[in-house]
Amino acid sequence: MRPILLHGHQRSLTRIRYNTAGDLLFSASKDNKPCVWFSANGERLGTFNGHNGTVWDLDVTANSRYLLTGSADNTCKLWEVETGKCVYTWETKTAVRAVSFALGDEKALFITDATMGHQSTIHIVPIEADPEDQTSDILKSIIITGAKATVAVWGNLNRTIITGHEDGTVTEWNPDTGAKIKSAKNHEKAITDIQLSADKSYFMSSSKDQSAFLTDTKTLKVLKKFVTERPVNSAILSPIRPHVILGGGQDAMDVTTTSLRGNKFESRFYHAVFEDEIGRIKGHFGPINTLAFHPNGRSFSSGGEDGFIRVHHLDDDYFDFKYDEENFDDLPQF
């Protein structure tokens, strides 16, 4: 399996995301220019120019009409995907850490950082069908008490908002009242990513505590645990196989302060039921910061600290692979 290498960013990747159809791949990085690519061949369609700082997160509507980006330049921007035009900009007092469109794409959320005396806050805004009708209205602002939120997603049918925090806590919020529904401290360190299953009944969370958990959305109970020897920056679920993929690695700044040895920057496959590692894919020259599965489950992409995106089209060996719990020794290199 030969991956397609995409190199359109000058700094490390922060988020990659497929659209619903899977034909487009959107990417954000610590430079200020989000990009959009054809996922089949890696051709870059264009960039979205307007931010002046790191773009931490992005999301795209179900019909691929709008893109939402959150940046360290204290703005959240709404873009037209087809033209690359910035439709609207929400000015904030601190950096925007996470963004997410709600089901139906009629509203969205973005989370601001807890810095400079301001608390981390969830802002819910309307998304108008006509770009000229877009306003700065805030439907609801939910102030987060405690540890700063690092990631956020909408729950099933927009009934909840799920946030991950710096102290390893996962919290569910009521988007209508702003009330905290429930909270669970599943991880020991900062949560780096939360990605929901297709039906949003469970989600994968990854953490700096060197683990990733499969968690029930309704109860926040941990169902499965996947443990590594490196910080995990992203974890994804296959839409067609009982597999999860973990990506991460030790940051360069931490090399001299820990006992870890060697550079292990692989995408690591685990069986979602038995929790065993079943394979690895190498390639990046630094930690993997973000992962995304193609909606059809036949390919996935990884974005790294090295500034590259690697699009992996999984070959037949992966789909023919049979898990043998009793006679399982060597890890295949897919």
N, C-alpha and C positions, 0 to 999 in steps of 0.2 A: 504494500500500500504506500503510494507516494503522495504526500500531502501537497496541497497548493499553498505556497507562501505568499502572504500579502504584506507588503511593506509600504504603507502610506502614512505612517505616524513616525514622528521624530522622537517620541518618548514612550514610556511604558503604557500598556493598555490598562484601562480601568473597567471597561464593560463591553461585551459583545452581545448582540441579540438578533435573532432571526425574526422576520415578519411572519404573519400567520401562514401565508402560502409557502414560505420557505425559500422563495426565489431571491430574496434580498437579505443581506447581512449588514447590520449597522454596528459601528464601532466608535468607542470614545476612549480618550487617552489623556495623559497628563500634559499633552499639548492642547491647544485651544480649538482644534478643528475636527469635529466628528465627521466620520466618513460613511458612505454607503457603497456596497459592493454587490455584484452578481455572485451568488453563492455557488453556482455550478462551475464557473471557470475562474473566479477571482478577479474579474475585471472591475475596476473602480468606476462608479458612475459619477461621483462628485463628492464635494465637501460642503459642510455647513459653516460658513464664515460669520463670526459675530461675537464669539466669546473672547475674553481676555485672560483666561486662567484655566486651570485643570478642569476638565469635564468629568465629573465623578460618576454620572449615571445617565442612562437614556432609556426611553421606551417608545414604542411605535403603536399606532392604532391598528385595530383588526383589519381595516380596509387599506392600510398603508398610506393613508392620506396625510397624517400628521406625525411628526416626531417631537418628543419632549425631551429636553436636556437640562441637567442641573450642574452648576459650575461653582468653582471656588471664587469666581469673580462677583459673587453675591447676586446672581441672576438665575432665573429659570426661564427658558425660552421655548416657544412653540413654533415649529417650522412646517412649511409645506414640503413634503418629500419630493414631489415631482419637480418643483421649481427651485428648491433650496432657499426659498424666501423665508425670512423670519416674520411670522405672523404677529407674535406678541411677546413681550418681555415683562416678567414679574420681577420687580426690584425687591431684594431682601436685605436684611441687616447683617446677615452672616452667610457663610457658604451653604450652597444647596447640596446635600449629601446623597439623596435618593429621590427618584421620581417613579410614578406608576399611573397608567391609565386604568380607569375603572371599566368593568364589563359594560359594553354599550358605547363606550368612548364619549359619553356626555359629561363626564367630569374626570378629574385627575387629582393626584396628590403630589406634593413635594415636601421634603423634610429639611429644615434648616439646622445648622450646627449650634451646639452650646458653646459659644465663645464670646469674648468681650462683654461679659455680664448678661448675655441673653441665654435663655433656656432653649433647648432643642424643642422644635415645634413642628407638628404636622399641619400643613395648610391644604385644604381641599378647595379646588377652584372649578368653575364650570368651563366646559369646552363647547364653543358655539359651532354650529354647522357652517355658518357663513363667517369667514375670517374677519370681515368688516364689523361684525357684531361682537367680537371678542372684547371683554372688559377686564378690569383689574379686580373684579369682585372676588371676595373670599367667602365661600359658603360656610366654612367652619375652620377654626384654628384650635388645635388640641395641644396644649402645653404638656411636654413630657417631663415628669418629675423623676429624679434619679439619674441613672447613667444615660449618656448621649445615645441616641438612635443612630445606627450605622446603615441599616437597610430597611426597606418597607415594601409591602405588597398588599393588594386588595384580596380579601378572602372571598369565599363562595358567594355569588349573587350580590356582591358589594355590601354584605351585611356586617362585615368586620374589616379591620385593617390590622395586619400582622407586622410587628416591628421587631428587629433584632438590635441588641444593645452592646455597648462596650464592655459591660461586666458579664456577658454571656447569657443575659436574660432574654426570653422571648415573651412578647406581650401582645394581647389582642385588645383592640379598642372598638367601641361603638362609633361609627362615623357620623351618626345623626346627633347623638347627645354628647360625644366626646368623653364618655365614661370609660374607665378601664374595666374590661370584662374579666380577664384572668391573666396571670403572669406565671412563668416558670423559669427557674434558673437552670437550664439544661446544660449549658457549657460553662467552663471555668474561666475562659478568656473571651476577648471580643469576637462577636459574630461577624463574619466577613461576607456572607451571602445567604440568601433565602430564595429557593426556587420551588414553586408549587407543581404538583402533578397536574395532568390535563383536567381532571375533574375537581381539583382543588381540595380533595379530601385529606391529603397529607402533603408534606413538603420536606425538602432537604435543607438542612442548615449546616454551614461550614464554619470553622472557628480557628483562631490562633492557638487553641489548646490541642492542636494536632488531631482533631477528630471531625467527623461529619455524622449527623444524626438524621434518621428518617422519623418524622414526627407526625402524629395525628393532629389535624387542624382543629378539630372540635374540642379535644381535651388537652392538647399540648403535651400528651404523653409520648415519650420516646419509644418508638417501635423497634428500631434497629440502630446499631452503632458500628461505625467504620473508623478504625483507629490506625493512624500512621505514626511515623517518627519525625514528621515535618509539619509545620503550620499548614493548614488547609485554607486556601483562599476562595475556592469555589467548588461546588458539588452539584451534579445534575443527574436526573433520572432519564433513562431511556424510555421513549414512548411506546416501544414495541417489544422490549426484552426485559427480563427481571435483572437489569444491570444498573449500576450507578457508576459515575466517573468522578474521581477526585483530582483536583489540581492544586498545586501550592509550591512550597519550597521555602527554604530559609533565606531571609533577606540578607543582602551583603553586609548591612550595618550590624547584623547580629552574629556574624561568623566568628569573631574573636571573643564573644562573650558567652558562648555555649560550648557544650562538649560534642555537638554534632559534627560529623566528618563527611566530606564528599558532597558533590552537587547532584542532587536527585530531583530533576525537574521534569518528571514524566507525568503523563496523564495515566492515572491508575484506575483500572476496572475492578469492581467488586460485585459479587453476587448479592442481589438485594435481599434475598431470603436467608442464605447461609452466612452472610457477612464476610466471606472469604475473598481474598484478592485473586483474580483470575487472569490478569494480564496487564501489560504496560505498553505505552507508546512514548518513545523518547523524541527529542528534537529541539526543545527550547534551550537557550543558553542563559536562562535566569528563571526565577519563580514564575509559575503560571498564575496569573491574577484573575482570569475570568474564563468560564466555559459556557458553551451553549450547544444543545442538541438540535439538529434539524427536525422539524415537525414530523417528517416521515420516518425518523429513527435510523436512517441509512448512512448518515454522516454527522459529524460534530466538528466544532471549531474551538480553538484555544487561543487566548491572547496572553502574551507574556510580558515580563519586565524588559525583555530584549527589544520590544517595539514591534515584534512580528505577530501576525495572526496566521495560524496554521489550520487550514481546512482539510479535515481527514474524511475521505470517502471510504467507508468501511468495505473491505473486500469479502469474498465468499467465505473465507476461512473463519471470519468472525461469526457469520450467521450459521455456519455448519458446526461451530464449536459446541460440544456437549459437556456439561458439567458432571464429573464423576466424583461424588463426595468421598468414596472409599479409596480410590486410586488417583490421588491428585498430588503431584509432586512439583513438577516444573511449571513455571509461569510462561504461557505462550506470549511471544512478542507479535501482536497483531500487525 
